[in-house]
Amino acid sequence: MTTKPSSVEAPTILVGVDLGLPNFDGELEELGLLAQTAGMTPVARVTCKRRAPDAALFIGSGKADEIKLLATQLGAQEILFDQSLSPGQQRNLERHLELPVNDRTFLILEIFAQRARSHEGKLQVELARLQYLSTRLVRRWSHLERQTGGAGVRGGPGEKQIELDRRMISETIKRTKERLVKVKKQRQTQRRQRERRDAFNISLIGYTNAGKSTLFNALVKARAYAADQLFATLDTTTRQLYLGEAARSVSLSDTVGFIRDLPHGLVDAFQATLQEAIDADLLLHVVDASNPNFVEQIAQVQQVLVEIGAADIPQLLVFNKIDALDAEHQPVRVEDSFEIAGVQTPRIFVSAKNMLGMQELRARLAQLASTEAAEPEMPVYSPDSSGADL
């Protein structure tokens, strides 16, 4: 299936392959948002079904020919795949299509590189990009193949350059990891200082563009960057949160948003940043209540929490953006519960943008911060009282 938007500026063709796996985005909406965030303009979206990826071209030669013709007609400058491509598939596709070809992993890395502001964030992005690039050196030096004497000939200029490049990247990766270790130690020192103050630590987590930074600003009256776009926040920001007469000092941290198929290299590279979530007493899991795929997004966030060892930390679900819901889908109560992985998890409805439900959220946080245990204890309502069909 192929659809053609009308825009023709910085043209990019989006490609998705339905392999029969769950969560396939048939409209490539999220990939399109990611592309726009990175400064690209999608001009066509191509989807197809396969039982398994083609070993050489991922999509097969017939579909590759179709994309090549479409690219010629639209003057496309790049092809972007929703799935991760192997280095060989990427190289073969570029030769076949005669255009740059990139995948979802590369796109996310590019966005992170554009958005990182802090020293730590830039180091983390650099590490992730180097790790990704280290597997694709052969593609970068394919123009030297003619100088190597043909297939089966070893030791030519191309091979030497690849080895030099690989060694350089390996050394850079090592240095970057060492610098990140120092940053991680600094964060541990900061956390120990908060622990000595008996601080109650809360971390905002959630799918990208769920409204975490807007909620953060509303709670602590900060001016953290917030925008209606993917990955508006990359660097962790921590502020003191005043909750009236709460018995303990409270700190609130805004962290990077999660996303489907988050590259494992980024999970590893951002370990220092995500450590704020791992060490939290409570996770405020922010959900975009207006997104029709919010159940899938909750599951994706839970998956990342498992990967970083934070799945057992108590959560309070904050269903945000209720101002974007029509009257029929407005919640019938401010607080209830929602099942995550078989566990009833407390939930509260807010609009951080319009300050709806914020007083109730503050009261709930004050109650949790004033108790010895961080485990939220809220009444479990029956499904028919959980508020519309959210």
DRENFITOR-791418 format. One record per atom (N, C-alpha, C, O): residue in three letters; x, y, z. Coordinates in steps of 0.05 Angstrom, whole numbers, plus 5000, padded with zeros to 4 digits. Layout:
BEGIN
ALAXYZ...
This chain:
BEGIN
MET501749765000MET500050005000MET501850255000MET503850265014THR501150454984THR502650694982THR500750934984THR498750944970THR501451125002THR499951375003THR501851604998THR504151585005LYS500751824987LYS502452044979LYS501552304991LYS499452414982PRO502852415012PRO502252685021PRO502952885000PRO504252824980SER502053135004SER502353334983SER505053474984SER505953594964SER506353485008SER508753645011SER511053524995SER511353284992VAL512653704983VAL514953604967VAL517553734976VAL519553714961GLU517653854999GLU520153975009GLU521653765025GLU520553605040ALA524353755021ALA526153565034ALA524853285034ALA524453165055PRO524153185010PRO522452945008PRO523852685018PRO526052625012THR522352545035THR523152295046THR520952085043THR518652155049ILE521551845035ILE519551635033ILE519851455058ILE522051365064LEU517551405071LEU517451235095LEU516650955086LEU514850925070VAL517950755098VAL517450475091VAL516950315116VAL518650325134GLY514850165116GLY514249985139GLY513549705129GLY512149685109VAL514449495142VAL513949225133VAL512449075156VAL513349055178ASP510048985149ASP508448835168ASP509348545167ASP508848395148LEU510748465189LEU511748185191LEU509948015209LEU510747805217GLY507448115214GLY505647955230GLY506047995259GLY504847845275LEU507748175267LEU508348225296LEU506348435307LEU505248595291PRO505848425333PRO504048625345PRO505248905343PRO507648945339ASN503449105345ASN504249385346ASN505249495319ASN506549705318PHE504649365297PHE505449475271PHE503849725265PHE501349715267ASP505149935258ASP503950195253ASP503250205223ASP504950295207GLY500850125216GLY500050115188GLY500050375174GLY500450385149GLU499750595189GLU499750865177GLU502451005179GLU502851225169LEU504350875193LEU507050995197LEU506851275210LEU508451445203GLU504851315227GLU504451575239GLU506851655257GLU507851875255GLU507651475274GLU509851545292GLU512451585277GLU513951765284LEU512951425257LEU515451465241LEU515251735227LEU517351875225GLY512951815218GLY512652075205GLY513152295225GLY514452495218LEU512252275250LEU512752475270LEU515752485277LEU516852705280LEU516952255278LEU519852255283LEU521352385261LEU523252545265ALA520552325236ALA521852445213ALA521652755213ALA523552895208GLN519252845219GLN518753135220GLN520353265243GLN521453485240THR520553125265THR522153225288THR525053255280THR526453445289ALA526053075263ALA528853085253ALA529153285231ALA531453315221GLY527053415221GLY527353605200GLY526753505172GLY527353635152MET525653265170MET524953145144MET522053195138MET520453265155THR521353165112THR518553195104THR517752945089THR518552905066PRO516052775101PRO515152535087PRO513352605063PRO511552775065VAL513952485040VAL512352535016VAL510952285007VAL509252294989ALA511652055019ALA510251805012ALA510651605034ALA512751605048ARG508651445038ARG508751235059ARG508150965045ARG506050935034VAL510050785047VAL509750525033VAL509750305054VAL511550285070THR507750135053THR507649905071THR507149655055THR506049655033CYS508149435065CYS507749175052CYS507748955074CYS508549005096LYS506948715066LYS506848485084LYS508848275075LYS509048225051ARG510348165094ARG512147945088ARG512147755112ARG511647835135ARG512647505106ARG512847305128ARG515447345143ARG515547305167ALA517547425129ALA520147475141ALA521647675124ALA521047695100PRO523547825136PRO525048015120PRO526747875098PRO527747655103ASP526948005075ASP528747905055ASP531647935064ASP532348155074ALA533247725062ALA535947735073ALA537647955060ALA539348075074ALA537148015035ALA538848205021ALA537748495022ALA539148685028LEU535148515016LEU533948785013LEU531748845033LEU530449055032PHE531248665052PHE529148695072PHE526348685061PHE524648555072ILE525848825039ILE523148845028ILE522948685002ILE520748654992GLY525148564992GLY525048424967GLY525448604943GLY525048844945SER526348484921SER527048644898SER524648784885SER524849004875GLY522348644885GLY519948764872GLY519049014885GLY518549224872LYS518849014912LYS518049244927LYS520249464925LYS519549704925ALA522749374925ALA524949574922ALA524749714895ALA525149964894ASP524049574874ASP523649704848ASP521349904849ASP521550124837GLU519249834863GLU516950014865GLU517650264880GLU516950484872ILE519250244901ILE520150474916ILE521950644900ILE521850894901LYS523750524884LYS525550674867LYS524050834847LYS524751074842LEU522050724834LEU520350864815LEU518951104829LEU518851324818LEU517851044852LEU516351254867LEU518251484875LEU517551714873ALA520651414883ALA522651614890ALA523351794866ALA523752034869THR523551674843THR524151824819THR521952014813THR522452244805GLN519451914815GLN517152084809GLN516852324828GLN516152544819LEU517552274853LEU517152484873LEU519652644879LEU519652844894GLY521952564867GLY524452694873GLY525352654901GLY526552834913ALA524852424913ALA525552364940ALA528652364943ALA530052294925GLN529452464967GLN532352474972GLN533352274992GLN535752234996GLU531452135005GLU532251935026GLU529951735030GLU527651805026ILE530651495037ILE528751285044ILE529151215073ILE531351175083LEU526851205088LEU527051165117LEU525250925125LEU522850925119PHE526550725137PHE525150475145PHE524250485174PHE525650595191ASP521850385180ASP520850385207ASP522150165224ASP522350185248GLN523249955211GLN524649745225GLN527649785223GLN528649935206SER529049645241SER532049655240SER533049485217SER532149265213LEU534949595203LEU536249455180LEU538949355189LEU540349485205SER539749125178SER542549035183SER544349205165SER543449315145PRO546949215172PRO548849365155PRO548749275126PRO548949435108GLY548549005122GLY548548905095GLY546048985080GLY546149065056GLN543748965093GLN541249055080GLN541249345073GLN540349425052GLN542349505091GLN542549795086GLN544249855062GLN543650015045ARG546549725061ARG548449765038ARG547149675012ARG547349814992ASN545849435012ASN544549334987ASN542349514978ASN541949554954LEU540749614997LEU538549794989LEU539550054977LEU538450154958GLU541750164988GLU542750414977GLU543850374949GLU543550544932ARG545050144944ARG545950084917ARG543650044898ARG543750134875HIS541549914907HIS539249854890HIS537650104885HIS536850154862LEU537150264905LEU535450504903LEU537050754894LEU535850944885GLU539650744897GLU541350964890GLU540651214906GLU540751444895LEU539951174931LEU539151384949LEU540151314977LEU540451074983PRO540551504994PRO541151445022PRO538851295035PRO536551365032VAL539451085051VAL537450925064VAL538150925094VAL540450865101ASN536250985111ASN536650975140ASN534350835153ASN532250795141ASP534650765179ASP532550625193ASP531750785218ASP532750995224ARG529850665232ARG528650795256ARG530750855277ARG530651065290THR532550665281THR534650695301THR536350945295THR536851105312PHE537250965270PHE538851195262PHE537351455266PHE538451655275LEU534751455259LEU533051695262LEU532851785291LEU533152025297ILE532451605309ILE532251675337ILE534951785347ILE534951975363LEU537051655339LEU539751755346LEU540252035336LEU541352205350GLU539352095312GLU539652365301GLU538052575317GLU539052795322ILE535652495324ILE534052685340ILE535352735367ILE535452965377PHE536352525380PHE537652555405PHE540152735402PHE540652905420ALA541552705380ALA543952865376ALA543253165373ALA544653335382GLN540953215360GLN540053495356GLN539053615382GLN539353865386ARG537953455400ARG536653565424ARG538353575449ARG537753725467ALA540353405450ALA541953395475ALA543253665481ALA544353795463ARG543053755505ARG544054015513ARG546253995535ARG548254145533SER545853825554SER547753805576SER550253655567SER550253505547HIS552453685582HIS554853545577HIS554353245578HIS555353095561GLU552853155598GLU552352875600GLU550652765577GLU551252555566GLY548652925569GLY546952835547GLY548452805521GLY548052615506LYS550252995516LYS551852985492LYS553652745492LYS554052615471LEU554852685515LEU556552445517LEU554952195512LEU555852015498GLN552552175523GLN550951935520GLN550151895490GLN550251675480VAL549352115477VAL548652095449VAL551152015432VAL550951845414GLU553352135438GLU555852065424GLU556451765426GLU557251645407LEU556151665450LEU556751375454LEU554851205438LEU555751015425ALA552251265439ALA550351105424ALA550751115394ALA550550915381ARG551451355384ARG551951385355ARG554451235347ARG554551105326LEU556551245363LEU558951105357LEU558550795357LEU559550655339GLN556950705376GLN556450415377GLN554850325352GLN555250115342TYR552950495344TYR551450435320TYR553150445295TYR553050265278LEU554950645293LEU556650675270LEU558650455268LEU559450385245SER559550355290SER561750155290SER560949895275SER562749755266THR558349845272THR557449605258THR557049665228THR556349475213ARG557449905219ARG556749985192ARG559050115177ARG558650265158LEU561450055186LEU563850175173LEU564150085144LEU565050245127VAL563349845138VAL563649745111VAL562049905091VAL562949945068ARG559750005100ARG558150175082ARG559450445077ARG559250545054ARG560750545097ARG561950815093ARG564350805075ARG565051005063TRP565650565072TRP568050555055TRP567550385030TRP569450285018SER565050345022SER564450174999SER565550294973SER565950154954HIS566050564973HIS567050684949HIS569950604943HIS570950654921LEU571250484962LEU574050394958LEU574250104948LEU576450014943GLU571949974945GLU572049694937GLU573449654910GLU574749454905ARG573249854892ARG574449824866ARG577449814868ARG578849714850GLN578549924891GLN581449934894GLN582649684907GLN585049664909THR580849504916THR581849274931THR582449034913THR583448834923GLY581949054887GLY582748844869GLY580548634865GLY580948424853GLY578048704874GLY575848514869GLY575348334892GLY576748344913ALA573248164890ALA572447994911ALA574547794918ALA576047694901GLY574847744944GLY576747544953GLY579547654957GLY581247504967VAL580147894950VAL582748014953VAL582848164980VAL581148334985ARG584748104997ARG584948215024ARG587248415025ARG589148395009GLY587148595043GLY589348775049GLY589449025032GLY591449165033GLY587349085016GLY587349325000GLY586849565016GLY586449555040PRO586849805003PRO586550055017PRO583850075032PRO583750185054GLY581749965020GLY579149965033GLY579149825059GLY578149925079GLU580349585060GLU580449435084GLU582149575105GLU581449575129LYS584449685097LYS586149835116LYS584650065128LYS584850125152GLN583150215111GLN581750445121GLN579550355141GLN579150485162ILE578150135135ILE576150035153ILE577349965180ILE576250035201GLU579649835180GLU580949765205GLU581850005221GLU581550015245LEU582950205207LEU583650455220LEU581250595233LEU581350695255ASP579050595217ASP576650725227ASP575550575251ASP574650695270ARG575550315249ARG574550145271ARG576150195296ARG574950215318ARG578750205294ARG580450245317ARG579950525329ARG579850555353MET579650725312MET579150995322MET576551005337MET576351125358ILE574450885326ILE571850895339ILE571950735365ILE570750825385SER573350505365SER573550355389SER574850515412SER574050505435GLU576950655405GLU578350825425GLU576551055435GLU576551125458THR575051165416THR573251385424THR571051285442THR570251415461ILE569951045436ILE567950925453ILE568950885481ILE567650935501LYS571450785483LYS572650735509LYS572950995525LYS572250995548ARG573851205512ARG574251465525ARG571551575534ARG571251685556THR569551545517THR566851655523THR565651505547THR564451625565LYS565951245548LYS564951085570LYS566351165596LYS565051185617GLU568951225595GLU570351305619GLU569351575629GLU569051615653ARG568751755611ARG567652015619ARG564851995630ARG564152135649LEU563251805619LEU560551765630LEU560651635658LEU558951695674VAL562651475663VAL562951355690VAL563351585710VAL562251575732LYS564951785703LYS565352015721LYS562752165726LYS562152245748VAL561252195705VAL558652335707VAL556752185725VAL555352295742LYS556851915722LYS555051745738LYS555851765768LYS554051775785LYS558451785774LYS559351815802LYS558452085813LYS557652105836GLN558452295796GLN557452555805GLN554552535812GLN553652655832ARG552952395796ARG550152365801ARG549652215827ARG547852275843GLN551352005832GLN551051845856GLN551552025881GLN550251995901THR553552205879THR554052385900THR551652565906THR550952615929GLN550452665884GLN548052835887GLN545752685900GLN544352785917ARG545452425893ARG543352265904ARG543852205934ARG541952215950ARG546352165941ARG546952115969ARG546352365986ARG545452336009GLN546852595974GLN546152845988GLN543152865993GLN542252956014ARG541552785973ARG538652795977ARG537852585997ARG535952636013GLU539152355998GLU538452146017GLU539052246045GLU537552186064ARG541252386049ARG541852496076ARG539752696085ARG539352726109ARG538552826066ARG536453016073ARG533752866077ARG531652996081ASP533852606075ASP531352436076ASP529352526055ASP526952556061ALA530352586031ALA528552676010ALA526852445999ALA527752225997PHE524452515991PHE522652325977PHE522952385947PHE522252605938ASN524052195932ASN524852245904ASN522652145885ASN521951915886ILE521752325868ILE519652255848ILE520852305821ILE522152505816SER520452115802SER521352145775SER518952135756SER517251955758LEU518852325738LEU516852315716LEU517852135694LEU520052165684ILE516251935687ILE516851765664ILE514451755646ILE512351855653GLY514751645622GLY512551615604GLY513351605575GLY515751665569TYR511551545558TYR512051545530TYR512651835520TYR511652025532THR514251855500THR514952115490THR512452275482THR510652165470ASN512452535488ASN510252715481ASN507752665497ASN505552735489ALA508052535521ALA505752495538ALA505152745555ALA503052755567GLY506952935555GLY506553175570GLY508053185596GLY507253325615LYS510253035598LYS511853025623LYS512953305631LYS512753385654SER514153435612SER515453695618SER513353905625SER513854075642THR511053895612THR508854085619THR507954035647THR507454225662LEU507653775655LEU506953715682LEU509053795702LEU508453895723PHE511553755694PHE513853825711PHE513754135717PHE513954215740ASN513354285696ASN513154575699ASN510854665716ASN511054845732ALA508554525713ALA506254595729ALA506554525759ALA505554675776LEU508054315765LEU508454235792LEU510554395807LEU510154465830VAL512654465793VAL514854605807VAL515254895798VAL517055035806LYS513354985780LYS513555255770LYS516255315757LYS517455525761ALA517155115742ALA519755145728ALA519255235699ALA516955275691ARG521355265684ARG521155335656ARG522555135638ARG523855215619ALA522354885645ALA523654675628ALA522354685600ALA519954735598TYR523954625580TYR522954645552TYR520754435548TYR521054195554ALA518454525539ALA516154345534ALA514954425507ALA514454655501ALA514554225490ALA513354275464ALA511754025455ALA512253805465ASP509854065437ASP508253845427ASP509753705405ASP509053725381GLN511853565413GLN513553415393GLN514953195408GLN515053185433LEU515953005392LEU517252775404LEU520052855415LEU521453005402PHE520752745438PHE523352785451PHE523953085454PHE526153175448ALA522053235465ALA522653515471ALA524653535494ALA526153735496THR524653335512THR526553335534THR528353095532THR527552875529LEU530953145534LEU532952935535LEU534552935561LEU535352725570ASP535053165572ASP536753185595ASP535053195621ASP533053335622THR535853035640THR534353025666THR534653285680THR536753395683THR532353385690THR532253635706THR530953565733THR528853435733THR532253645755THR531153585782THR530653845797THR532354025797ARG528353865809ARG527654105825ARG526354005851ARG525253785853GLN526454185871GLN524954135895GLN522054185891GLN521254375877LEU520354005902LEU517454025898LEU516154095925LEU516353935944TYR514854315927TYR513554405952TYR510754295952TYR509154345935LEU510154135973LEU507554015976LEU506254096002LEU504953926016GLY506554336010GLY505254436034GLY506554326059GLY508854366063GLU504954196075GLU505954096101GLU506953816100GLU507053676121ALA507853716077ALA509053446075ALA511353426094ALA512953616097ALA511653196107ALA513653156128ALA516453136116ALA518353176131ARG516753076092ARG519353036080ARG519853216057ARG518053316044SER522453276052SER523253426028SER522653246004SER523153006004VAL521753375983VAL520953225958VAL522553335935VAL522553585930SER523753165919SER525053245894SER523553115871SER522652885872LEU523353265849LEU521953175825LEU523853185801LEU525053395796SER524152965787SER525952955764SER524352905738SER522652725737ASP524953055718ASP523853025691ASP525852865674ASP528152955671THR525052635663THR526952465648THR526152445619THR523952535611VAL527952325603VAL527452285575VAL525052105571VAL524651915586GLY523552165550GLY521251995543GLY522051735530GLY524151715518PHE520351535534PHE520851275521PHE519351255495PHE517651425489ILE519951055479ILE518651025453ILE518850725445ILE520550585455ARG517050645427ARG517150375417ARG519750315403ARG520850485388ASP520850085408ASP523349995396ASP525650195402ASP527250255384LEU525750295426LEU527950465434LEU530550315430LEU530850095441PRO532450425415PRO534950275410PRO536350195436PRO536650355454HIS537149945438HIS538349845462HIS540850005469HIS541550045492GLY542250095448GLY544650265453GLY543950515468GLY545550605484LEU541550625463LEU540750865477LEU540050805506LEU540550955524VAL538750565510VAL538050485537VAL540650465553VAL540750555576ASP542650335542ASP545250305555ASP546650575559ASP547550635581ALA546650735538ALA548150985539ALA546851185558ALA548251345571PHE544251175561PHE542851355579PHE542351245606PHE540751335622GLN543951035613GLN543650905639GLN543951115662GLN542551105682ALA545951295659ALA546351495680ALA543951675683ALA543251735706THR542751755661THR540351925663THR538051765674THR536551865692LEU537551525664LEU535351365674LEU535751265702LEU533851165714GLN538151295713GLN538651225741GLN536851375759GLN536151285781GLU535951615751GLU534151775767GLU531551625771GLU530251635792ALA530651475750ALA528251315752ALA528751065769ALA526950995785ILE531050945766ILE531650705781ILE531750755811ILE530850585826ASP532750985819ASP533051055847ASP530751205859ASP530951295882ALA528651235844ALA526351395854ALA524751235875ALA524750985875ASP523451385893ASP521551255912ASP518851215899ASP517351045906LEU518251385879LEU515751375865LEU516051455836LEU517451655830LEU514851315818LEU514851385789LEU512151505782LEU510051375785LEU512151755773LEU509751875761LEU509651805732LEU511051925716HIS508151605725HIS507951495698HIS505851665683HIS503451625686VAL506851845666VAL505052035652VAL504051905626VAL505651795610VAL501451905622VAL500251785598VAL498651995583VAL497152155595ASP498851985557ASP497252165540ASP494452045537ASP494051865521ALA492552135553ALA489852025553ALA488452055527ALA486551915520SER489352255511SER487952305485SER489052135462SER487952135440ASN491251985468ASN492351815447ASN490851555446ASN490751415466PRO489851475423PRO488251225421PRO490050975426PRO488950765432ASN492651005425ASN494450775430ASN495650785458ASN497850675462PHE494350915477PHE495550955503PHE496150685517PHE498050665532VAL494550475512VAL495050215525VAL497650105515VAL499249995531GLU498050115489GLU500650015478GLU502950185489GLU505050075494GLN502550445491GLN504750615501GLN505450555530GLN507850555537ILE503450495546ILE503950415574ILE505650155574ILE507550135590ALA504949965557ALA506449715555ALA509249755547ALA511149625557GLN509749945528GLN512449995519GLN514150125541GLN516450055545VAL512950305557VAL514350425579VAL515050205600VAL517250205611GLN513150025605GLN513649815624GLN515949635615GLN517549545632GLN516149595589GLN518249425579GLN521049555584GLN522949415591VAL521249815579VAL523749955584VAL524349955614VAL526749925622LEU522349985631LEU522849975660LEU524049705668LEU525749695686VAL523049495656VAL524149225661VAL527049215653VAL528749105668GLU527749335630GLU530449325620GLU532449475638GLU534749405640ILE531449695650ILE533249855667ILE533049785696ILE534349915713GLY531449575703GLY531349485731GLY529549665748GLY530049675773ALA527549795737ALA525849975753ALA522949885753ALA521150035760ALA522449635745ALA519649545742ALA518249515769ALA515749525770ASP519749475791ASP518549425817ASP518049675833ASP517049665856ILE518849915823ILE518450165837ILE515550245836ILE514350225815PRO514350315858PRO511450395858PRO510950615838PRO512550795833GLN508650595825GLN507850785805GLN505150925812GLN503450805825LEU504951165803LEU502351305802LEU501851385774LEU503451555763LEU499851285761LEU499151355734LEU497851635733LEU495951685747VAL498951805716VAL497752075712VAL496752085684VAL498352125665PHE494152065680PHE492952085653PHE492652375646PHE490852515656ASN494452475629ASN494552755623ASN492952825597ASN492052645583LYS492653075592LYS491353175568LYS488353115567LYS487353065545ILE487053105590ILE484153055589ILE482653285576ILE480353255568ASP483953515574ASP482653745560ASP482253685530ASP480653805517ALA483853485520ALA483653415491ALA481553195486ALA481053125463LEU480253095507LEU478152895504LEU475453025500LEU474853245511ASP473752905483ASP471053005480ASP469452945505ASP470252785522ALA467053065506ALA465353035530ALA464652745536ALA464452675559GLU464352595515GLU463552315519GLU465652145533GLU465051955546HIS468152225530HIS470352065541HIS471652195565HIS473852105574GLN470452395576GLN471552515600GLN471252325624GLN469252185626PRO473252305641PRO473052125664PRO470852215683PRO470252455685VAL469552015696VAL467352075714VAL468352135743VAL466752225759ARG470852075748ARG472052135774ARG474952215770ARG476152145750VAL476152355789VAL478852445787VAL480852225791VAL482952205778GLU480252035809GLU482051825816GLU480651555813GLU478351525820ASP482151355804ASP481251075804ASP483750905801ASP485850975810SER483450675789SER485750495784SER485750385756SER483650385743PHE488050295747PHE488350185720PHE490249945721PHE492249955735GLU489549735707GLU491149495709GLU493649505691GLU493449555667ILE495949445704ILE498449425689ILE499649155696ILE500349105719ALA499948985676ALA501148725679ALA499848575702ALA501148445718GLY497148585703GLY495648445723GLY495448575750GLY494348455768VAL496648805753VAL496648945779VAL494949205776VAL495349365758GLN493149235795GLN491549485796GLN493349715805GLN494349705828THR493749905788THR495550135794THR493850385797THR492150445781PRO494350545818PRO492850795822PRO493150985799PRO495351005787ARG490951125792ARG491051305769ARG489551565777ARG487651565792ILE490551785766ILE489352045770ILE489252195743ILE491052175727PHE487052335739PHE486652475713PHE487352775716PHE486352905735VAL488852885697VAL489653165699VAL489853285670VAL489853135650SER489953545670SER490853685646SER492953885656SER492254095667ALA495453815652ALA497653995661ALA497554255647ALA498254465659LYS496654255622LYS496454505607LYS494454695619LYS494954935621ASN492054585626ASN489954755636ASN489654745667ASN487754845678MET491554605680MET491654585709MET489154435721MET488454485744LEU487954265706LEU485754105715LEU486753865731LEU488553725722GLY485653825755GLY486353585771GLY489053625785GLY489853435799MET490353845783MET492953885795MET492853895825MET494653805839GLN490654015836GLN490454025865GLN490253745877GLN491453685897GLU488653575863GLU488353295873GLU490953145870GLU491652985888LEU492453195849LEU495053065845LEU497053145867LEU498352975879ARG497153405874ARG498853495895ARG498053375922ARG499853295938ALA495553355927ALA494653235952ALA495452945954ALA496352845975ARG495252795932ARG496052515931ARG499052495936ARG499952315951LEU500652655923LEU503552645927LEU504352725955LEU506252605966ALA503052915966ALA503552995994ALA503052766013ALA504552716032GLN500852626008GLN500252386025GLN502352176023GLN503252066043LEU503352125998LEU505351915994LEU508052006006LEU509451836018ALA508752256004ALA511252356014ALA511352356044ALA513452346056SER509052376057SER508952386086SER508952116100SER509052106124THR508751906084THR508751636096THR511451516094THR513151596078GLU511951316110GLU514551176110GLU514851016085GLU517051006073ALA512750876076ALA512850706053ALA511850856029ALA509951016031ALA513150816006ALA512350965982ALA510150815966ALA509150925947GLU509450575975GLU507450425961GLU504750565961GLU503650605983PRO503650645938PRO501150785938PRO498850595947PRO498750375937GLU497150695965GLU494950535973GLU492450685967GLU491650875981MET491050595945MET488650725937MET486450515934MET487150285928PRO484050585938PRO481850395934PRO481750295905PRO482050455887VAL481250045902VAL481049925875VAL478049925867VAL476449805880TYR477450075846TYR474650095837TYR474049875817TYR475849775803SER471649805815SER470849605796SER470949725768SER470849975766PRO471249565747PRO471549675720PRO469349865712PRO469850055696ASP466849825722ASP464750005713ASP464850285726ASP463250455720SER466750325745SER467050585758SER469750715751SER470550905765SER471050615731SER473750705725SER473950955708SER476051055702GLY471651055699GLY471651315685GLY471551275655GLY473651215643ALA469251315642ALA468951285613ALA470151025604ALA469950825617ASP471551025581ASP472850785571ASP475850815571ASP477150685555LEU476850985588LEU479751015590LEU480950795607LEU483350785612
